Amino acid sequence: MANKFFKRFSALWKRRAAQSAPPEREAALRLGAFAAAQSDRDRLPPSRQEVLAQCLEAWRVNPLARRIVSLTSQYVIGGGLAVSCPHRPTAAFLERFWNHPLNRMPTRVIEWCDELTRSGNLFVLISTDAAGMSYVRAVPAAQIREIEAAENDIEQPLAFYPQASLSDPDPAPWAAFSPLLPPQTPAMLHYAVNRAVGAQWGESDLAPLLRWLARYANWLEDRARLNRYRNAFLFVVRGQYASEGERAARQHALNLQPPPPGSILVTSAEESWEVLAPRLESQDAGEDGLALKKMIAAGVGLPLHFLAEPESATRTTAEAAGGATYRYFEQRQMYFLWLIGDLLRAVVWRAAQMLGSRRSSPDPEAPIRVSGCDISSRDNLELAQATAAILPALLSLRERSLLDDAELLRLVYRFAGESVDVEELLERSRQTDRRGSHIEEER
């Protein structure tokens, strides 16, 4: 008896467990599971892949998402980036690398900035030939399955594992760039934005906007459909009919020959005609659409007039609203310039390892500077006005020996919005004076 009861209870328990168990999908099987080298502050891989796919789809089909991504690149890259280095062999190598037909860096940096905004991550693969020239390619973030990091520092990647495919079910990982890595070995660099402290992966600028972009698109599509059919009205004919058959016969006759638009209808006193037209309530709907668009603009940090929605008719209000946005673009530009500089230093290092100690080989220790365009031309005008206003007062203090040359230069460049090495400028000025004096003595 006890054995029979136990069997019935076991069968019932298994049936209920099967009913309450989640379906065997990858997301369910890996729920709450992390890889050994993965941070618990990152999204789970299935969730991350889903967000990356949604951001790419939004960029493809949603005009607002496309505009947000392109605006970031337009301000960060602007008219292009400039690379300079005081070491001539290094500068010559960088110029060849920058303009190489297989690199095309002047246009490639725009694609990279788009990808960094769209996915929050930029994976750059470097390969170097026997002549020391390196070639760079960006790998989509969706193709990276896992980042293996050092045990004691999650910000030091060791290898990047690509996604498996039917043609390559067990792909070999890409090694992370390291000065100890042989220069012939392909190496990968990873850059991320919107990354939480302790995380490995960045977050897309579009990720918090996906829900609101979809809602705004659905709302706009509904309004477009209503406007399309606002002229498609219906006639309601009221009359006295003896039976349901007589009413149906009259409706059938009108359906066979409906009155054309602009025609004149003459009816008897027993029949009246009315028109049913949709009520759009466009004023209330406009407020709803503006509220959705404000949510999108707030999520990405853009004023509404950047998204074709003028908040105010005054120019002053629009310029004041763009102040915080310009700061955001300046921060993104600062990070992107560092990104390009870090990549160039890696490329120079690999070239120096391949070429050895030749006279024409680049110097991996040479300073490399990457500069971009100004975010706003209005800032230049304001800085120029500030410098012109303060310069007479500074010169007056210098004539009274209340300021030395170094302090004068520091204040002038500070009001001009430029960061320079004052001592280096003074030393260059002294060398120029000595060179001029020497030429005069020879004459």
Helices and strands as residue ranges (DSSP letters): H 2-20, H 26-29, H 45-61, H 63-77, E 82-84, H 88-98, H 105-119, E 121-128, E 134-139, G 141-143, E 144-150, E 153-162, E 174-176, E 187-192, G 207-209, H 210-228, E 234-239, H 244-256, E 271-276, H 282-300, G 304-307, H 315-321, H 323-355, E 369-371, H 377-399, H 405-415, H 422-442
